[in-house]
Structure formats: structure tokens, C-alpha cells
């Protein structure tokens, strides 16, 4: 347990990893992220992280699936 400056006790917990390795992103998403770094939208400090993201052809980014499914659900109601 840790005590902060307000004398509150915080308990640390370990959250198990869901995946054993990084999931790849689509090549298009990686390209877009790298362009955002180049334009200064994402700070240059994060270049190494995004440059090392695994990417591959044929990957459909999860966030797009979730947004599409949620929008279809909203449109049905």
C-alpha cells in the first residue's frame, strides 16, 4: 500500500495482461499515426512507440468495428 500526501491509503493491484503481445494495427492506421507525428499533432516523443507498432496488410482495426456496430445499433432505435 502507498500513502500519498493526504494520508490516504491506496492499494496496488496487478491487472493481468489480456494479450501476450501487441496486436497489429492496419498499415493505413500506422501510416496515419506516423503522419500525425510528422505534422506535430502527436508529440515527437512518441515516435519510437508508434514506429515500433506491429502492422500488417489485411488487419481490420478493432476500433472501427466497434464504432460501426454501435452506430448501426443506434440507427436501428
Secondary structure, 3 states (H helix, E strand, C coil): CEECCCCCEECCCCCCCCCCCCCCEEHHHHHHHHHHHHCCCCCHHHHHHHHCCCEECCCCCHHHHHHHHHHHHHHHC
